[in-house]
Amino acid sequence: MKIEVKDMNLYYGDFHALKDINIGIEEKKITAFIGPSGCGKSTLLKSINRMNDLVENCRIKGDIFLDGENIYKDLDVNLLRKRVGMVFQKPNPFPMSIYDNVAYGPRTHGIKSKAMLDDIVEKSLRDAAIWEDTKDRLKKSALGMSGGQQQRLCIARALAVQPEVLLMDEPTSALDPISTTKIEDLAMELKKDYTIVMVTHNMQQALRISDNTAFFLLGEIVEYNDTEKLFSIPSDQRTEDYITGRFG
Ligand SMILES: Nc1ncnc2c1ncn2[C@@H]1O[C@H](COP(=O)(O)OP(=O)(O)OP(=O)(O)O)[C@@H](O)[C@H]1O
């Protein structure tokens, strides 16, 4: 297991948003989090790189381990966020050039050599399958790209600091079907090297690309299994009701 969440409970003030969460995320696999709106998928995703630390009134009990190290006790938060990158629902490139977007992370980690940065930028853009679209316009603003290109750029930006885990929060929900397919293909390619955890509202997407799926409801994980099993022979009635479209 790359990540293990043990007996985790999370509260936003008095609101109990995650209840007794226990889940192991397998290395170099795609794990999908599905479930109706507001059931805690993003909250758990954001906990894995401690983004909830930024939320006032957020209290967490229990533990999360990355390669056996407790992320709340044993790891520096900056190092954790280098190892666990994140891509958000809406592409959010910085208002700067394509090159500078990708070089941003490596620069903040102290890399100054132009040759080294050039290599990292090219490799990251290639790995995010967007080198061909960008190689002749690296100095142009990232904001001039299409939404789908911007999302792949954001993935390149996340890859540039050589993370081990990539958290993706509904990465295709703002994209058209063609860009969505590109991101899905990319995720399947990236799992050779990275552990991917993806929140998705799209059950077809979870079925197409993920190895394991967790079904969330009202802050609990109702069922967690191999994706094909979860969708073909769900063991909980609530999972069955959700995947057959009876609610949510
Ligand atoms: N910063 C916050 N302060 C207070 N409550 C919050 C905060 N963030 C989330 N919540 C609440 O926690 C619950 C879980 O939210 P979360 O965003 O994790 O759900 P989700 O399953 O990802 O939903 P969606 O699919 O709509 O993104 C919701 O009821 C939400 O209103």
The ligand as a MOL file (V3000), in Angstrom:
LIG
                    3D

  0  0  0     0  0            999 V3000
M  V30 BEGIN CTAB
M  V30 COUNTS 31 33 0 0 0
M  V30 BEGIN ATOM
M  V30 1 N -14.2960 24.2630 4.3690 0
M  V30 2 C -15.4190 23.6850 4.7700 0
M  V30 3 N -16.0890 24.1510 5.8490 0
M  V30 4 C -17.2450 23.5670 6.2570 0
M  V30 5 N -17.8060 22.5020 5.6500 0
M  V30 6 C -17.1930 22.0040 4.5860 0
M  V30 7 C -15.9740 22.5650 4.0800 0
M  V30 8 N -15.5970 21.8490 2.9950 0
M  V30 9 C -16.5370 20.8990 2.8300 0
M  V30 10 N -17.4870 20.9910 3.7720 0
M  V30 11 C -18.6700 20.1050 3.9220 0
M  V30 12 O -18.2110 18.7660 4.0680 0
M  V30 13 C -19.0250 17.8720 3.3320 0
M  V30 14 C -18.1660 17.0790 2.3690 0
M  V30 15 O -17.6850 17.9560 1.3660 0
M  V30 16 P -16.7590 17.4490 0.1690 0
M  V30 17 O -16.4010 18.6390 -0.6510 0
M  V30 18 O -15.6730 16.6170 0.7010 0
M  V30 19 O -17.7790 16.5190 -0.6110 0
M  V30 20 P -17.6690 15.8280 -2.0280 0
M  V30 21 O -18.1480 14.4450 -1.8470 0
M  V30 22 O -16.3200 16.0090 -2.5760 0
M  V30 23 O -18.7330 16.6730 -2.8530 0
M  V30 24 P -18.7240 17.1330 -4.3810 0
M  V30 25 O -18.8670 15.8640 -5.1380 0
M  V30 26 O -19.9490 18.0010 -4.4760 0
M  V30 27 O -17.4570 17.8660 -4.6390 0
M  V30 28 C -20.0980 18.7170 2.6510 0
M  V30 29 O -21.2580 18.6550 3.4240 0
M  V30 30 C -19.5200 20.1100 2.6710 0
M  V30 31 O -20.5280 21.0860 2.7350 0
M  V30 END ATOM
M  V30 BEGIN BOND
M  V30 1 1 1 2
M  V30 2 1 2 3
M  V30 3 2 2 7
M  V30 4 2 3 4
M  V30 5 1 4 5
M  V30 6 2 5 6
M  V30 7 1 6 7
M  V30 8 1 6 10
M  V30 9 1 7 8
M  V30 10 2 8 9
M  V30 11 1 9 10
M  V30 12 1 10 11
M  V30 13 1 11 12
M  V30 14 1 11 30
M  V30 15 1 12 13
M  V30 16 1 13 14
M  V30 17 1 13 28
M  V30 18 1 14 15
M  V30 19 1 15 16
M  V30 20 2 16 17
M  V30 21 1 16 18
M  V30 22 1 16 19
M  V30 23 1 19 20
M  V30 24 2 20 21
M  V30 25 1 20 22
M  V30 26 1 20 23
M  V30 27 1 23 24
M  V30 28 2 24 25
M  V30 29 1 24 26
M  V30 30 1 24 27
M  V30 31 1 28 29
M  V30 32 1 28 30
M  V30 33 1 30 31
M  V30 END BOND
M  V30 END CTAB
M  END
